[in-house]
């Protein structure tokens, strides 16, 4: 198999040129995003990671030498967070681990992946 394509990772509406990348919110709806003119940056990032997770699996990594990033579940937990008044509130923390694989891991350079 070849390196994962832009469309596989970011959806069928993804396009890029020398200066921009466009990811269609329509593609992000498949992972639960409610597309809106005012989606938060965090909701968009979460949807992008969830969509990319479908293509960047560990199973595919094992069979595709050209793939160098995997997105895997971590260990979900419950964490305490101050609500601003001194009261601790329980939050569920869902982990997704984004793993960058390369032979020499001394630095992270996006051009290597």
C-alpha positions in Angstrom: 0.0 0.0 0.0 1.1 3.6 -0.6 1.4 6.5 1.8 -2.1 7.6 3.0 -3.5 10.2 0.6 -4.9 13.6 1.5 -8.4 12.3 0.7 -8.0 9.2 2.9 -6.9 11.2 5.9 -8.9 14.4 5.6 -12.0 13.3 3.6 -13.2 13.4 0.0 -13.6 17.2 0.0 -10.0 17.9 1.0 -7.9 19.9 -1.4 -4.5 21.7 -1.2 -2.3 24.0 -3.2 1.1 25.6 -2.4 -0.4 27.9 0.3 -3.6 26.4 1.7 -5.3 23.2 2.7 -9.1 23.0 2.7 -11.0 20.4 4.7 -14.7 20.1 4.0 -16.9 20.3 7.1 -19.2 17.9 5.3 -16.5 15.2 5.7 -16.2 16.0 9.4 -19.9 15.4 9.9 -19.2 11.6 9.5 -17.3 11.7 12.9 -20.0 13.7 14.7 -19.3 17.4 14.0 -22.4 19.5 13.6 -21.2 21.8 10.8 -21.8 25.5 11.6 -20.5 28.8 10.5 -19.1 29.3 14.0 -17.6 25.9 15.0 -15.0 26.3 17.7 -11.3 25.7 16.8 -11.3 22.8 19.4 -14.3 21.1 17.9 -12.8 21.3 14.4 -9.5 19.9 15.7 -11.2 17.1 17.5 -13.2 16.2 14.3 -10.1 16.3 12.1 -8.2 14.0 14.5 -11.2 11.6 14.7 -11.5 11.5 10.9 -7.7 11.0 10.4 -7.8 8.2 13.0 -9.9 6.1 10.5 -7.1 6.1 8.0 -4.0 6.2 10.2 -4.5 2.9 12.1 -1.9 0.7 13.7 -3.1 -2.2 11.5 -2.4 -0.2 8.4 0.9 1.0 9.7 2.0 -2.6 10.1 1.3 -3.3 6.4 2.2 0.1 4.8 5.9 1.0 5.0 5.2 4.5 3.7 2.8 5.3 6.6 4.6 7.1 9.4 1.8 8.4 11.7 -0.7 6.4 13.7 -3.6 7.6 15.9 -4.5 5.2 18.6 -6.7 5.2 21.7 -5.0 5.9 25.0 -6.3 5.4 28.5 -9.5 7.3 29.3 -9.8 8.6 32.8 -11.6 10.9 35.1 -9.8 14.1 36.1 -10.7 16.9 38.5 -10.8 20.5 37.4 -11.5 23.6 39.4 -14.6 25.3 38.1 -13.2 28.7 39.0 -14.9 28.9 42.4 -12.7 26.4 44.2 -15.1 23.5 43.6 -13.6 20.5 41.8 -15.7 19.1 39.0 -15.1 15.7 37.4 -14.3 15.6 33.7 -13.9 12.5 31.5 -10.6 12.7 29.7 -10.6 10.8 26.4 -7.1 10.1 25.1 -6.1 9.8 21.5 -2.4 9.3 21.0 -0.9 10.7 17.8 2.4 8.8 17.2 5.0 10.1 14.7 7.4 7.4 13.5 10.8 8.0 11.9 14.2 6.4 12.0 15.9 9.3 13.8 13.5 10.8 16.3 15.7 13.5 17.8 13.5 16.3 16.4 10.0 16.6 15.0 10.0 18.0 11.5 6.6 17.9 9.7 8.5 17.5 6.4 9.6 14.0 7.5 6.1 12.6 7.7 
